[in-house]
Amino acid sequence: GHLLKDSHLDQGKSVMVEFGRLYEKQYAVALFNKVRFDIEGGGGPQPQLLHRKIPLENKAIFSGSLFQYLEENKKWRNRFLFVPDSYNINYYDSKAAHDRHLHPKGTINCAGYKVLTSMEQYLDLFSNSLPGIKAKVGSSPFLKCATQFPLILWHPYARHYYFCVVTEKEQQKWLAVLQDCVRHANDGLSEENKVQTPAFTDAVRLYRQAKGHYGTWDMMCGIPSQILSNLVMEEALPELRELISPRLKGKLHERQRNWMLISDAVYSLVQGQCQAQYEAVLQKCEAACSSLEASIRTDMDQIITSKEHVTNKIREVVLPKAEKLLKVSIQPYISSILDALMEPTSRGFSEVRNVFFRELVDMSKNTLNEGTKETVAQHMDKISMLAFHPVKMQSCYEKMEPLSLEGLQQRFDVSSPSVFVQRAQILMREQMDHAVYTFEQILHQSLESQCTEELCKSIQRCQDRVIKKFDYDSSTVRKRFFREALLQIFIPYMLKQLSPSCASELPRFQELIFEDFSRFILVENIFEEVVLHSVMKDITMAVKEAAVQRRHNLYRDSIVLSNSDPSLHLLGENPSIDWAGEYGGAQEEVDGKRRRMKQVVSMIQVEGSPVLPNESCMEVPSVNDIPEEDGGEEEEEEKDGEGEENSDDKASADQNGSASPRASENPPDLSNGSVLKEEEAKSEEQGKEVPQKVESAPESASVVEEKGKGGDNLSMVEEQPHSDQEVSEETLPLPPEEILSRATETAPESLPEATSDFPLPPHDDSGFQSPTNEGGEAENDEEDVAPSTAAPQPSEEHPEVRKTSVAAAPEAETKTSDSE
């Protein structure tokens, strides 16, 4: 054990020493790029929607009970899971333990995990992790599932978590929540940080490239210490396997389990070490930051001149080779990869628009029936967190899942499309929240000045304004996402092909750089920028071409929406609106003391089902008895499932205002009578999955009074399924489950289309991570502004590709501006 520990900590040290060296160099370059960007500014279309400053203030995402398998005693125990706004999952022995503010039994940070819903998926992944040990599905795994509906969190290095629930509906709901936790945790590098994030991503990329690993990396997940631990484990794991594998004794499943525990122990040690060493190198860089910045500001002009001189010299060597490579290996593939990206992304953004629209249609309908500001406020209280409702957003997210880069993965070193899928999903969530927040601010302003009779018209006017802005921003965001994704696919491939012949030539150019500037001008970065520029023109053209052809509702670059709504930006400075508090906050006080934390996703309770008075800790003799426990804990979970059925029928009225992604009827067309194009409608029907109505609250008070109004988020119902029962594993045969088919198709619905009297939002392509505003200049020459040509209504939103970004152009600046 000690030997193992020492050898892997040594390996961790050597990785971190090399990473630290690269990070210090990239930190100075990133600082230079940021200062230059601050001075010169960046072009690019201005976003039209407002952005919420602290999205999840005082909110929790989800909580509820399920079974967890405990390896220590091979038992299934009831657990209460609570997901706060950090998206780290806390699990407790019981809901009561959570309500009493006891420490959680454990906390799961989901970065790098995969959520699986069947034992077959799990065994497949597991059998690939140990050489020479293939688990057949028939062979007894070390775990027999207590129900047919498992939820397993799998990680290549860390320990795995095993949960199960009693109904398929519950499984689907938890799947949406857990996937959201993974998505959120993976997205751990802040784009707000214009120096540390580019320095970090470039240092990691250069480290892997030096080891021969080009291309996207699946384990670029989480915060810096997690990513660095993954870097160490990527190298250490094969050696660890060879060392440990022969010494594992016992049956197959015991060996598998022990291997996982050893790997997890090493991973934890490595993480502690990486954290400390990363903090040390960061501190060193931050300490030097102000003097570096002072010298950058003093010498900015000379540094730029010097950099341009060196760039021209390097370009002479690299460009001829790069252009040859482009012609043969890149240009023929640009349009097919772009198509593969555009299709699912645009469907996803279109669905974001539909889900948002259906919520508002629902609110309008309710307002017609009982038109008071209070009913509107109740609705708004629920709608305000729509973007963070994983179940309602699931129909948007799942549109991205079919993204396939078949055949391209081997050619271009794309490990899997998951990097792009998750990036687009994060962008969908951001766009949804921008739309909701903008709508809240505009509506709130108009409610203050409106009499009640005008409510419906107000809602519709606000909705029309927001949908137009959304369409514009959606187009901008998607175009940026497409450009960045194409760069992430092509650049590593080009670098891999060109490095062998160019690398030996680079050192002589370092001599051209005046010593004082050599920290800010690195020849290896310039080499990558030259390669990036060589392909950027083709990528920009391809995306622009797609927009000119009006494919996927992208706006043409020549359509520019300047700051058409200046008063709106003033609203953006306001804090989030507390609808419940402002228009009837009686239900906000719980036991007269602290204000309760609102929960975004809730669970439904079916009337008449027994509520357990307290949680017992029973052994459950066999699987068949589970659902019938008298007064049963289990029944509670089932009832939850059935409630879901009912709620689906009522979905439009009940579900948080509506959000049911499968609208139960076509919403009346609220936006100047235009109807969405067919292709859009088709795309919409694709995944309208019924998001279950889910109600469960972090607090114990069972608040049902609002349910009639559809108060999902407010009506939280106490829900303690299966109390601490342990289901002893021996008695439970495992019915292997196949992966749930997620999308239940439903009919398309008519949607509002950007009204044609509105000059269409533009975008220029300059929003790319690329150094120059290439887009900016060229664009304006397409004069066919055609402001009122009903612009291809973008029903999609913007992505900017995840920061695991590839050579982030010198002006990582442009990237920065865009992501604001």
DATATA-V855436 format. One record per helix or strand. SS is the DSSP state (H for helix, E for strand). FROM is the first residue (numbers start at 0). LEN is the number of residues. If there is no record, write none. Layout:
# DATATA-V855436
ss:SS from:FROM len:LEN
ss:SS from:FROM len:LEN
This chain:
# DATATA-V855436
ss:H from:1 len:39
ss:E from:58 len:12
ss:E from:74 len:10
ss:E from:88 len:4
ss:H from:94 len:5
ss:E from:105 len:3
ss:E from:113 len:3
ss:H from:118 len:9
ss:E from:148 len:6
ss:E from:160 len:5
ss:H from:167 len:19
ss:H from:195 len:15
ss:H from:223 len:22
ss:H from:251 len:118
ss:H from:372 len:11
ss:H from:385 len:3
ss:H from:389 len:12
ss:H from:407 len:5
ss:H from:417 len:32
ss:H from:451 len:59
ss:H from:514 len:3
ss:H from:522 len:26
ss:H from:550 len:3
ss:H from:565 len:6
ss:H from:578 len:4
ss:H from:585 len:3
ss:E from:588 len:1
ss:E from:594 len:1
ss:E from:597 len:2
ss:E from:602 len:1
ss:E from:618 len:2
ss:H from:622 len:6
ss:H from:632 len:17
ss:H from:650 len:8
ss:H from:677 len:8
ss:E from:693 len:1
ss:H from:706 len:3
ss:E from:725 len:3
ss:H from:728 len:3
ss:H from:764 len:3
ss:H from:773 len:6
ss:H from:811 len:8
